[in-house]
Amino acid sequence: MKDSMPKITLWSGIGLALAGGVLAAFVQPALYSSAWLNTEPGQTFLYLGLLLLDLLNTLVIPLGTALIAASLVMFYLRGRSLPAEADRPKRWVLPDPLERRAER
């Protein structure tokens, strides 16, 4: 059975990196352009929202890239490990010349 951990780790890293990019590119400008944030409670919400977004932007993109790198290392290590004896392809070998002469 093949180990699916490297593939899951790779796609999780790609998803986190893309989500962090979307957060950085679209969510902060959307918060700043909200018209109802001009009131006092709105400014508090804006401050807390931007604080949360900064925390997520600080963590999500580097975590995604670290997961991508970890999956590449897992793929490399899996390729370097020797397959089990049962998984190795069977090689066809010519019989010895003495055995061929005995058959005639």
C-alpha positions as CSV (number, residue, x, y, z in Angstrom):
1,M,0.0,0.0,0.0
2,K,1.4,3.4,-1.0
3,D,1.8,6.1,1.6
4,S,-0.5,9.0,0.8
5,M,1.0,11.3,3.4
6,P,3.2,13.3,1.0
7,K,0.4,13.9,-1.4
8,I,-2.0,15.1,1.4
9,T,0.8,17.3,2.8
10,L,1.5,18.8,-0.6
11,W,-2.1,19.7,-1.3
12,S,-2.6,21.0,2.2
13,G,0.4,23.3,1.7
14,I,-0.8,24.5,-1.6
15,G,-4.3,25.2,-0.1
16,L,-2.8,27.1,2.8
17,A,-0.5,29.2,0.6
18,L,-3.4,30.1,-1.8
19,A,-5.7,30.9,1.1
20,G,-3.0,33.2,2.6
21,G,-2.6,34.9,-0.7
22,V,-6.3,35.5,-1.0
23,L,-6.4,36.8,2.5
24,A,-3.5,39.2,1.8
25,A,-4.8,40.4,-1.5
26,F,-8.6,40.7,-1.1
27,V,-9.8,40.6,2.5
28,Q,-7.9,43.6,4.0
29,P,-9.0,46.0,1.2
30,A,-12.5,44.8,1.6
31,L,-12.4,45.6,5.3
32,Y,-11.0,49.1,4.6
33,S,-13.7,49.8,2.0
34,S,-16.6,49.0,4.3
35,A,-18.6,52.1,4.8
36,W,-20.2,51.2,8.2
37,L,-16.7,51.0,9.8
38,N,-16.7,54.8,10.3
39,T,-18.5,54.5,13.6
40,E,-16.8,53.9,16.9
41,P,-17.9,50.2,17.2
42,G,-16.9,49.8,13.5
43,Q,-13.4,51.0,14.2
44,T,-13.0,48.5,17.0
45,F,-14.2,45.8,14.7
46,L,-11.8,47.0,12.0
47,Y,-8.9,47.0,14.5
48,L,-9.7,43.5,15.8
49,G,-10.3,42.2,12.2
50,L,-7.1,43.6,10.9
51,L,-5.2,42.2,13.9
52,L,-6.6,38.8,13.2
53,L,-5.8,39.1,9.5
54,D,-2.3,40.1,10.2
55,L,-1.8,37.1,12.5
56,L,-3.2,34.8,9.8
57,N,-1.1,36.4,7.1
58,T,1.9,36.0,9.3
59,L,1.2,32.3,9.9
60,V,-0.7,30.8,6.9
61,I,1.6,31.5,4.0
62,P,4.9,30.4,5.7
63,L,3.1,27.3,7.0
64,G,1.8,26.5,3.5
65,T,5.3,26.8,2.0
66,A,6.8,24.7,4.8
67,L,4.2,22.0,4.1
68,I,5.1,22.0,0.4
69,A,8.8,21.7,1.2
70,A,8.1,18.9,3.7
71,S,6.1,17.0,1.1
72,L,8.9,17.3,-1.4
73,V,11.3,15.8,1.2
74,M,8.8,13.0,1.8
75,F,8.6,12.3,-1.9
76,Y,12.4,12.3,-2.1
77,L,12.9,10.0,0.9
78,R,10.2,7.6,-0.4
79,G,12.0,7.4,-3.8
80,R,15.4,6.7,-2.1
81,S,14.1,3.8,0.0
82,L,14.5,0.4,-1.4
83,P,11.3,-1.4,-2.3
84,A,10.4,-4.6,-0.5
85,E,11.6,-7.9,-2.0
86,A,8.0,-8.8,-3.2
87,D,7.7,-5.4,-4.9
88,R,10.8,-5.7,-7.0
89,P,10.4,-6.8,-10.6
90,K,11.4,-10.3,-11.3
91,R,14.3,-10.5,-13.8
92,W,14.5,-13.2,-16.4
93,V,17.9,-14.8,-16.5
94,L,19.3,-17.0,-19.2
95,P,20.2,-20.5,-18.1
96,D,23.8,-21.6,-17.8
97,P,25.4,-22.9,-21.0
98,L,25.9,-26.3,-19.3
99,E,22.2,-26.6,-18.6
100,R,21.4,-25.8,-22.3
101,R,23.7,-28.5,-23.6
102,A,22.2,-31.1,-21.3
103,E,18.7,-30.5,-22.7
104,R,19.7,-31.4,-26.3
